[in-house]
Amino acid sequence: MLKTKFFRPDWTENAPAPGTFRSIFKYGDLHSFKHPSDNWYEMMKREFHLSDDDFLLKQEEGHASVILNRPPALTSLQIEHLKNLVGVQNVAIDDYSRVKFACGKTTEEMLELRQGIVREVADVVIHPRDKHDVLKIVAYCNDQKIPVTVYSAGSSVNFGCRPAKGGVSLVVSTYMNKLLEVNELNQTARVQPGMYGPAYEDALNHAPELFNTRRAYTCGHFPQSFEYSTVGGWVITLGSGQASTYYGDACDIVFSQEYVTPAGTFKTLDFPATATGPKINDIMKGSEGTFGILVEVTMKIFRYMPENRQRFSFMYPTWEAAVNASREIMQSEFGKPAIYRISDPEETDRGLKLYGMPGFVDKYLALRGFKPMQRCLSLGNVEGDRDYTKLVKRKLTRIAKQHGAISLGWYASKKWEKTRYTEPYMREDLGDYGILIDTLETGVTWDNLHRLHEGVRAYIKSRPDTMCMTHASHFYPQGTNLYFIFIASMTDPAEYRDFQKGIIDNIQKFGGSLSHHHGVGRMIGPWMETHLGKEQMAVLRALKQHFDPNNIMNPGGKLGLDDNPIQGL
């Protein structure tokens, strides 16, 4: 009998055509792709009760050309004045530009753009050449009461790029994308907000050649969106990188900032510490463009010593054992790993399928008592001085084994590193066949972790045929984060909005923060007052009134500071 040839879906290998909706919602490099593994394809067929026949025809792919049919609401005189400020070549009013620079990378946006649905857009797109251009634009827009929405990399997953009130989309990454200075004595770098992660890290790695320093440096901040996010975006959304357990979150790495606001310009002070009242530097972090525009930022940098990196991976018998060991590692005060992750049982088993774990390894783990849908994978690395990395790895290994883990060596960590930036590429492949994958994340203290994990998972799994994979990847002595990844067969944006709203409701119900590292934007704005309370929100609104009395900066519900509609309703 002839063996039937294995069926593989026609995953897209062609870059989307210029001017199409797909060229807007496609993640990352237009010419790069990462397809689901054969094991994952088989798993999704089983989970969603699909057959190969369901993967013969693609659904809405977004290949239509962008046509808006919405003339700009600004007057011709206003548009002409803006062109005079920055040069006619740096102002665009064509349909494609107005849509492209109004979109981020939320699942809802992808679902709608596939169907040619366009929500709010700006009237005009402006590419400022420097901070002086930004000052002139903000002054004019404030005088004319023209809304301004900042766009940097467009990797927002909370509607942070969407110009709710029209006006101007201000694209800071086109020109304002340079590393201006490395101060080796202070170990800081002054950088423009639109500089992408890889360019920033490469420049720091080559600081001896570029800035005549004695040592090479690293930025220490590596979110999954690293390749397609910017330094300014990290700061204004309170982002967190995959090595945050050692280097800190973006808010820890910021040294000082320079802003242009409707009320005026200012630069926060360059001191390692001060006792001069509440720190404006801290107030501006995470402000998401609602107070003003970040035009320069001075960041802390770190010695680049990749030769000292120590990788590790473990398998724990249960989620409880993985959590207990992680808490002990973070509270033992011998130092911290840079990357450190624990996956719950569902993510562990699905992840092993994603990476194509050999069958004999699965059998070996089962024989050792590490059972499917109970066992939990942990992986990471230690960075820094050579003696430090060896010490931390040795001590965390001892704690892991005390909690029943077995070492898997460096292999799992190395394997994860190779694909850690490319996982989002699968969204387009899955979306072509009506399957979506999305995430929500939350901060949590140790004493509430299991209640939150169980409660949110129960809600997600209450929807039939829905996967929910959870991991923790940013650790502190007082707690960690939980990152819920859900996969479902779903194409209706309205159904998706209701489901996502329910997840956020349950994150709040079970005591998690509304966001750990993705910011708030307009998506989570409706929950902010319940989360923070009236007094804290009143403080934020008072700051908004001071910096932006005419409410031109990113208006429309961002951070819940002004009118606060629930998206899509």
C-alpha positions as CSV (number, residue, x, y, z in Angstrom):
1,M,0.0,0.0,0.0
2,L,1.3,3.4,-0.9
3,K,1.8,5.8,1.9
4,T,-0.5,8.9,1.7
5,K,1.5,12.1,1.3
6,F,1.3,14.4,4.3
7,F,-1.0,17.4,3.6
8,R,0.4,20.8,4.4
9,P,-1.7,24.0,4.1
10,D,-0.6,26.5,1.4
11,W,1.0,28.8,3.9
12,T,1.7,32.2,2.3
13,E,5.3,32.7,1.1
14,N,4.8,35.9,-0.9
15,A,5.1,39.4,0.4
16,P,1.8,41.3,0.3
17,A,1.4,43.7,-2.6
18,P,2.1,47.4,-2.0
19,G,-0.9,49.4,-1.1
20,T,-3.0,46.5,0.3
21,F,-4.6,46.0,3.7
22,R,-2.4,42.9,4.2
23,S,0.8,45.0,3.8
24,I,-0.5,47.0,6.8
25,F,-1.5,44.2,9.2
26,K,1.3,41.8,8.3
27,Y,3.7,41.5,11.2
28,G,7.4,42.4,10.8
29,D,9.4,42.1,7.6
30,L,7.1,41.9,4.6
31,H,9.3,39.2,3.1
32,S,9.8,37.1,6.2
33,F,7.5,34.2,7.3
34,K,7.3,31.6,10.0
35,H,4.8,28.8,9.6
36,P,3.2,26.5,12.2
37,S,5.0,23.3,12.5
38,D,3.4,20.1,11.2
39,N,2.9,19.0,14.8
40,W,1.0,22.2,15.6
41,Y,-1.0,21.9,12.4
42,E,-2.1,18.4,13.5
43,M,-2.8,19.6,17.0
44,M,-5.1,22.5,15.8
45,K,-7.1,20.1,13.6
46,R,-7.7,18.0,16.6
47,E,-8.5,20.9,18.9
48,F,-10.9,22.7,16.6
49,H,-12.4,19.6,14.9
50,L,-11.1,20.5,11.5
51,S,-9.8,18.4,8.6
52,D,-7.4,19.0,5.8
53,D,-10.4,20.1,3.7
54,D,-10.9,23.1,6.0
55,F,-7.4,24.2,5.0
56,L,-7.9,24.0,1.3
57,L,-9.4,27.5,0.8
58,K,-8.2,30.6,2.6
59,Q,-10.7,33.2,4.0
60,E,-10.4,37.0,3.8
61,E,-6.7,37.6,3.2
62,G,-6.7,41.4,3.0
63,H,-5.3,41.6,-0.6
64,A,-7.7,44.5,-1.6
65,S,-6.1,47.8,-2.2
66,V,-6.7,50.4,0.5
67,I,-9.4,52.9,-0.6
68,L,-10.7,55.2,2.1
69,N,-13.1,57.7,0.5
70,R,-12.8,60.0,3.4
71,P,-11.3,63.4,2.5
72,P,-9.2,65.1,5.2
73,A,-11.3,67.2,7.6
74,L,-8.5,69.8,7.9
75,T,-8.7,72.8,5.8
76,S,-6.4,73.3,2.8
77,L,-4.9,76.3,4.6
78,Q,-4.1,74.1,7.7
79,I,-2.5,71.4,5.5
80,E,-0.5,73.9,3.6
81,H,0.8,75.5,6.8
82,L,1.9,72.0,8.1
83,K,3.7,71.4,4.8
84,N,5.5,74.8,5.2
85,L,6.6,73.7,8.7
86,V,8.3,70.4,7.8
87,G,8.6,70.4,4.0
88,V,6.0,69.1,1.5
89,Q,7.8,65.8,1.2
90,N,7.2,65.0,4.8
91,V,3.4,65.4,4.7
92,A,1.0,62.8,3.3
93,I,-2.7,62.8,2.8
94,D,-3.1,59.8,0.6
95,D,-5.5,57.0,1.6
96,Y,-2.8,54.3,2.2
97,S,-0.6,56.5,4.5
98,R,-3.6,57.7,6.5
99,V,-4.7,54.1,7.2
100,K,-1.2,52.6,7.7
101,F,-0.1,55.1,10.3
102,A,-3.4,54.8,12.2
103,C,-3.0,51.0,12.8
104,G,-1.2,48.9,15.3
105,K,-1.0,45.2,15.6
106,T,-4.0,44.2,17.7
107,T,-5.9,41.1,16.7
108,E,-9.1,43.1,16.3
109,E,-7.4,45.4,13.8
110,M,-6.1,42.4,11.9
111,L,-9.6,40.9,11.8
112,E,-11.2,44.1,10.6
113,L,-8.5,45.0,8.0
114,R,-8.8,41.6,6.5
115,Q,-12.4,42.6,5.7
116,G,-11.5,46.1,4.6
117,I,-13.0,47.7,7.7
118,V,-11.2,50.9,8.7
119,R,-11.9,52.7,11.9
120,E,-10.6,56.2,12.8
121,V,-7.7,57.6,10.7
122,A,-5.8,60.9,10.8
123,D,-6.4,63.7,8.3
124,V,-2.8,64.1,7.6
125,V,0.4,62.1,8.3
126,I,3.6,64.1,9.2
127,H,7.2,62.9,9.5
128,P,9.1,65.4,11.7
129,R,12.8,65.7,10.9
130,D,13.9,66.5,14.5
131,K,12.6,67.8,17.9
132,H,12.4,71.3,16.5
133,D,9.9,70.2,14.0
134,V,7.9,68.5,16.7
135,L,7.9,71.7,18.7
136,K,6.5,73.7,15.8
137,I,3.9,71.1,15.0
138,V,2.6,70.8,18.5
139,A,2.5,74.6,18.9
140,Y,0.5,75.1,15.7
141,C,-1.9,72.2,16.4
142,N,-2.5,73.4,19.9
143,D,-3.3,76.9,18.6
144,Q,-5.7,75.3,16.0
145,K,-7.0,72.6,18.3
146,I,-5.9,69.9,15.9
147,P,-5.5,66.4,17.6
148,V,-2.0,64.8,17.4
149,T,-1.5,61.1,17.7
150,V,2.1,59.7,17.9
151,Y,3.2,56.8,15.8
152,S,6.6,55.2,16.2
153,A,6.9,51.5,15.1
154,G,3.2,50.6,15.0
155,S,3.6,47.5,17.1
156,S,1.0,48.7,19.6
157,V,-1.4,46.0,20.8
158,N,-3.9,48.3,22.6
159,F,-5.0,50.8,19.9
160,G,-2.2,53.1,20.9
161,C,-1.7,54.3,17.3
162,R,-5.4,54.9,16.5
163,P,-6.2,58.7,16.0
164,A,-9.6,58.7,17.6
165,K,-10.3,62.3,16.8
166,G,-8.6,62.5,13.4
167,G,-6.1,65.4,13.1
168,V,-2.4,64.5,12.7
169,S,-0.5,61.2,12.9
170,L,3.0,62.2,13.9
171,V,5.5,59.5,12.7
172,V,8.7,59.9,14.9
173,S,10.6,56.9,13.5
174,T,11.2,58.1,10.0
175,Y,14.0,60.6,10.9
176,M,14.2,60.7,14.7
177,N,15.9,57.3,15.0
178,K,19.6,57.9,16.0
179,L,21.8,57.1,18.9
180,L,23.2,60.6,19.7
181,E,25.7,59.9,22.5
182,V,27.2,57.2,24.7
183,N,28.5,58.6,28.0
184,E,30.9,55.8,29.2
185,L,31.7,57.5,32.5
186,N,28.0,57.6,33.4
187,Q,27.2,54.4,31.5
188,T,24.2,56.1,29.7
189,A,23.1,56.6,26.1
190,R,21.1,59.5,24.7
191,V,18.8,58.3,21.9
192,Q,16.0,59.5,19.8
193,P,12.6,57.9,20.4
194,G,12.1,56.4,16.9
195,M,15.2,54.2,17.0
196,Y,14.4,50.6,16.5
197,G,15.6,47.9,18.9
198,P,18.1,46.1,16.6
199,A,19.7,49.4,15.5
200,Y,20.0,50.6,19.1
201,E,21.5,47.3,20.3
202,D,23.9,47.0,17.4
203,A,25.2,50.6,17.9
204,L,25.8,49.9,21.6
205,N,27.5,46.6,20.8
206,H,29.8,48.5,18.5
207,A,30.3,51.5,20.8
208,P,34.1,51.2,20.7
209,E,34.1,51.8,17.0
210,L,31.3,54.3,16.8
211,F,31.8,56.3,20.0
212,N,35.4,55.5,20.9
213,T,34.4,53.8,24.2
214,R,36.6,51.2,26.0
215,R,33.8,48.7,26.2
216,A,30.9,47.3,24.3
217,Y,27.4,47.8,25.7
218,T,23.9,46.3,25.6
219,C,20.5,48.0,26.1
220,G,19.3,45.1,28.2
221,H,15.7,45.4,26.8
222,F,14.5,42.7,24.5
223,P,10.7,42.4,24.2
224,Q,9.3,39.9,21.7
225,S,8.6,42.9,19.5
226,F,12.3,43.9,19.8
227,E,12.9,43.9,16.0
228,Y,9.8,46.1,15.3
229,S,9.5,48.4,18.3
230,T,11.4,51.5,19.3
231,V,13.2,52.9,22.3
232,G,10.6,55.6,22.8
233,G,7.8,53.1,22.5
234,W,9.4,51.0,25.3
235,V,9.4,54.0,27.6
236,I,6.0,55.6,27.0
237,T,4.2,52.2,27.4
238,L,6.2,51.0,30.4
239,G,7.4,48.0,28.4
240,S,9.3,45.0,29.7
241,G,11.9,43.0,27.9
242,Q,12.5,39.3,28.1
243,A,15.7,39.8,30.2
244,S,13.9,42.2,32.6
245,T,14.4,40.0,35.6
246,Y,18.1,41.1,35.6
247,Y,18.2,44.4,33.7
248,G,14.8,45.7,34.8
249,D,11.7,46.9,33.0
250,A,11.9,50.0,30.7
251,C,10.9,52.2,33.6
252,D,14.0,51.1,35.5
253,I,16.3,51.7,32.6
254,V,15.2,55.3,31.8
255,F,17.6,57.9,33.2
256,S,16.1,61.1,31.9
257,Q,13.7,62.3,29.2
258,E,13.0,65.4,27.1
259,Y,9.4,66.2,26.1
260,V,7.5,68.6,23.9
261,T,4.0,69.4,25.3
262,P,1.4,72.0,24.5
263,A,2.3,73.6,27.9
264,G,6.0,73.8,27.0
265,T,9.1,71.8,26.7
266,F,11.3,70.3,29.4
267,K,14.1,67.8,30.1
268,T,14.1,65.9,33.4
269,L,17.3,66.0,35.4
270,D,20.3,63.8,34.9
271,F,20.9,62.5,38.4
272,P,21.2,59.0,39.6
273,A,19.0,59.9,42.6
274,T,17.4,63.1,44.0
275,A,15.3,64.0,47.0
276,T,13.6,67.0,45.4
277,G,10.0,65.9,45.6
278,P,7.9,63.6,43.3
279,K,9.9,62.8,40.2
280,I,8.5,64.2,36.9
281,N,10.8,61.7,35.2
282,D,8.6,58.9,36.7
283,I,5.4,60.7,35.9
284,M,6.2,60.9,32.2
285,K,7.1,57.2,31.9
286,G,4.0,55.3,30.7
287,S,2.1,58.5,29.7
288,E,1.5,57.1,26.2
289,G,1.6,60.4,24.5
290,T,-1.3,61.9,26.4
291,F,0.8,64.6,28.1
292,G,3.3,65.3,25.3
293,I,5.8,63.8,22.9
294,L,9.0,62.2,23.9
295,V,11.7,63.6,21.7
296,E,14.9,62.4,23.4
297,V,15.6,59.9,26.2
298,T,18.8,59.0,28.1
299,M,18.9,55.4,29.0
300,K,21.0,53.3,31.3
301,I,23.2,50.8,29.5
302,F,25.1,47.7,30.6
303,R,28.4,46.0,29.8
304,Y,28.0,43.6,26.9
305,M,29.6,40.2,27.9
306,P,27.9,37.5,25.8
307,E,30.8,35.2,26.3
308,N,29.8,34.8,30.0
309,R,26.2,33.8,29.3
310,Q,25.0,30.6,31.1
311,R,21.9,28.9,29.7
312,F,19.7,26.5,31.6
313,S,16.4,24.6,31.3
314,F,14.5,22.4,33.7
315,M,11.4,20.3,33.8
316,Y,9.3,20.5,36.9
317,P,6.8,17.8,37.9
318,T,4.0,20.4,38.5
319,W,3.0,24.0,38.1
320,E,3.1,24.5,41.9
321,A,6.6,23.2,42.1
322,A,7.7,25.5,39.3
323,V,6.1,28.5,41.0
324,N,7.5,27.7,44.4
325,A,11.0,27.2,43.0
326,S,10.8,30.5,41.1
327,R,9.8,32.4,44.2
328,E,12.7,31.0,46.1
329,I,15.1,31.9,43.4
330,M,13.9,35.5,43.2
331,Q,13.9,35.9,47.0
332,S,17.2,34.2,47.9
333,E,19.3,37.3,47.1
334,F,22.3,35.5,45.4
335,G,21.5,37.4,42.2
336,K,19.0,37.0,39.4
337,P,19.0,35.3,36.0
338,A,18.4,37.6,33.0
339,I,15.9,35.6,31.1
340,Y,13.7,33.4,33.3
341,R,10.5,31.7,32.2
342,I,8.1,29.1,33.5
343,S,5.3,27.6,31.4
344,D,2.2,26.1,32.8
345,P,1.2,22.5,31.9
346,E,-0.8,23.4,28.8
347,E,1.9,25.7,27.4
348,T,4.6,23.2,28.2
349,D,2.9,20.4,26.2
350,R,1.9,22.5,23.3
351,G,5.3,24.2,23.2
352,L,7.0,20.8,23.1
353,K,4.9,20.0,20.0
354,L,5.7,23.4,18.5
355,Y,9.4,22.7,18.8
356,G,9.0,19.1,17.6
357,M,10.2,17.2,20.7
358,P,11.4,13.8,19.7
359,G,9.2,10.9,20.9
360,F,11.9,9.2,22.9
361,V,12.3,12.4,25.0
362,D,8.6,12.4,25.8
363,K,8.8,8.8,26.8
364,Y,11.9,9.4,29.0
365,L,10.1,12.3,30.8
366,A,7.0,10.2,31.4
367,L,9.1,7.3,32.8
368,R,10.7,9.8,35.2
369,G,7.3,10.8,36.4
370,F,6.9,14.0,34.4
371,K,3.5,13.5,33.0
372,P,1.8,15.3,30.1
373,M,-0.5,18.2,31.2
374,Q,1.2,18.2,34.6
375,R,4.9,18.9,33.9
376,C,6.2,22.5,33.5
377,L,9.1,23.7,31.5
378,S,11.5,26.4,32.8
379,L,14.2,28.0,30.8
380,G,16.5,31.0,30.7
381,N,20.0,32.4,31.0
382,V,22.3,34.3,33.3
383,E,24.2,37.3,32.1
384,G,27.0,39.5,33.6
385,D,30.4,38.9,35.0
386,R,31.8,35.4,34.6
387,D,32.0,34.6,38.3
388,Y,28.5,36.0,38.8
389,T,26.9,34.0,36.0
390,K,28.4,30.7,37.3
391,L,27.3,31.4,40.8
392,V,23.7,32.3,39.9
393,K,23.3,29.3,37.6
394,R,24.8,26.9,40.3
395,K,22.5,28.2,43.0
396,L,19.3,28.3,41.0
397,T,20.0,24.8,39.7
398,R,20.2,23.6,43.3
399,I,16.9,25.2,44.2
400,A,15.2,23.8,41.0
401,K,16.4,20.2,42.0
402,Q,15.2,20.7,45.6
403,H,11.7,21.3,44.1
404,G,11.8,18.1,42.0
405,A,13.1,19.4,38.7
406,I,15.5,17.7,36.4
407,S,17.9,19.6,34.2
408,L,17.5,19.6,30.5
409,G,20.8,21.3,29.9
410,W,21.1,24.3,27.6
411,Y,19.2,22.9,24.6
412,A,15.6,24.2,25.3
413,S,16.9,27.7,26.1
414,K,19.0,27.8,22.9
415,K,16.0,26.5,20.9
416,W,13.7,29.1,22.3
417,E,16.2,31.9,21.6
418,K,16.3,31.1,17.9
419,T,12.5,31.7,17.5
420,R,11.7,34.2,20.3
421,Y,11.2,37.1,17.9
422,T,9.4,35.3,15.1
423,E,6.4,33.6,16.8
424,P,4.1,36.6,15.9
425,Y,4.7,35.8,12.2
426,M,2.3,32.8,12.5
427,R,-0.7,35.1,13.1
428,E,-1.2,35.7,9.4
429,D,-0.9,32.0,8.5
430,L,-3.5,31.0,11.1
431,G,-5.8,34.0,10.3
432,D,-5.9,32.9,6.6
433,Y,-7.9,29.9,7.9
434,G,-10.0,31.6,10.5
435,I,-7.8,30.8,13.5
436,L,-6.7,33.7,15.8
437,I,-4.0,33.8,18.4
438,D,-3.7,36.6,20.9
439,T,-2.4,37.5,24.3
440,L,-3.2,39.4,27.5
441,E,-0.8,39.8,30.4
442,T,-1.0,40.9,34.0
443,G,1.1,41.5,37.0
444,V,0.4,39.5,40.2
445,T,1.9,39.0,43.7
446,W,3.0,35.5,44.7
447,D,0.1,35.1,47.2
448,N,-2.5,35.5,44.5
449,L,-0.8,33.8,41.6
450,H,-2.7,30.5,41.7
451,R,-6.1,32.1,42.2
452,L,-5.6,34.4,39.2
453,H,-4.1,31.7,37.0
454,E,-7.0,29.3,37.7
455,G,-9.7,32.0,37.5
456,V,-8.7,33.5,34.1
457,R,-7.9,30.1,32.6
458,A,-11.3,28.9,33.6
459,Y,-13.0,31.7,31.8
460,I,-10.9,31.3,28.6
461,K,-11.5,27.5,28.6
462,S,-15.2,27.9,29.2
463,R,-15.4,28.8,25.5
464,P,-15.5,25.5,23.7
465,D,-12.4,24.5,21.7
466,T,-10.2,27.2,22.9
467,M,-6.5,26.8,23.8
468,C,-5.0,28.7,26.7
469,M,-1.3,28.7,27.3
470,T,0.2,30.6,30.2
471,H,3.7,31.5,31.3
472,A,5.5,33.8,33.6
473,S,8.5,35.6,32.2
474,H,9.2,38.8,34.3
475,F,10.1,38.1,37.9
476,Y,10.5,40.1,41.1
477,P,10.9,39.2,44.8
478,Q,7.3,40.2,45.3
479,G,5.7,38.5,42.4
480,T,5.7,37.9,38.6
481,N,3.5,38.3,35.6
482,L,1.1,35.9,33.9
483,Y,0.9,35.9,30.1
484,F,-2.2,34.3,28.8
485,I,-2.0,33.2,25.2
486,F,-5.3,32.0,23.7
487,I,-6.0,30.4,20.3
488,A,-9.4,29.9,18.9
489,S,-11.3,29.4,15.7
490,M,-12.9,32.9,15.4
491,T,-13.4,35.4,12.6
492,D,-16.1,37.8,13.8
493,P,-14.6,41.0,15.3
494,A,-17.7,41.5,17.5
495,E,-17.4,38.0,19.0
496,Y,-13.7,38.6,19.5
497,R,-14.3,41.9,21.3
498,D,-16.8,40.3,23.7
499,F,-14.5,37.4,24.5
500,Q,-11.5,39.7,25.1
501,K,-13.6,42.0,27.3
502,G,-14.5,39.0,29.4
503,I,-10.8,38.1,29.8
504,I,-10.0,41.6,31.0
505,D,-13.0,41.5,33.4
506,N,-11.7,38.3,34.9
507,I,-8.1,39.5,35.2
508,Q,-9.5,42.4,37.3
509,K,-12.0,40.1,39.1
510,F,-9.2,37.8,40.3
511,G,-6.8,40.5,41.4
512,G,-4.4,41.0,38.5
513,S,-3.1,44.3,37.1
514,L,-4.8,45.4,33.9
515,S,-1.4,45.4,32.1
516,H,2.1,44.3,33.0
517,H,4.1,45.5,30.0
518,H,1.8,46.3,27.0
519,G,0.5,49.6,28.3
520,V,-3.1,50.7,28.4
521,G,-4.0,52.6,25.2
522,R,-7.6,52.9,24.3
523,M,-8.3,49.1,24.7
524,I,-7.9,49.0,28.5
525,G,-8.9,52.6,29.2
526,P,-12.5,51.7,30.2
527,W,-11.2,49.7,33.2
528,M,-8.7,52.3,34.5
529,E,-10.9,54.1,37.0
530,T,-12.1,50.9,38.5
531,H,-8.5,49.7,38.7
532,L,-6.9,52.8,40.1
533,G,-9.8,54.4,41.9
534,K,-11.2,58.0,41.6
535,E,-8.4,59.7,43.5
536,Q,-5.5,58.4,41.5
537,M,-7.4,59.0,38.2
538,A,-8.1,62.5,39.4
539,V,-4.3,63.1,39.7
540,L,-3.7,61.8,36.2
541,R,-6.5,64.0,34.8
542,A,-5.0,67.0,36.6
543,L,-1.7,66.3,34.9
544,K,-3.4,66.0,31.6
545,Q,-5.2,69.3,32.1
546,H,-1.8,71.0,32.9
547,F,0.2,69.6,30.0
548,D,-2.6,69.5,27.5
549,P,-5.4,71.9,28.3
550,N,-6.9,71.7,24.8
551,N,-6.9,67.9,24.8
552,I,-5.0,67.5,21.6
553,M,-2.5,64.9,22.6
554,N,-3.6,61.3,21.8
555,P,-7.3,62.0,22.7
556,G,-10.1,59.5,22.7
557,G,-9.9,57.4,25.7
558,K,-6.2,56.5,26.0
559,L,-5.4,55.8,29.6
560,G,-9.0,56.5,30.4
561,L,-8.2,60.2,30.7
562,D,-11.0,61.7,28.5
563,D,-14.0,60.2,26.8
564,N,-13.6,56.5,27.2
565,P,-15.5,54.4,24.7
566,I,-15.2,50.6,24.7
567,Q,-13.6,49.8,21.4
568,G,-15.9,48.9,18.5
569,L,-19.1,49.8,20.2
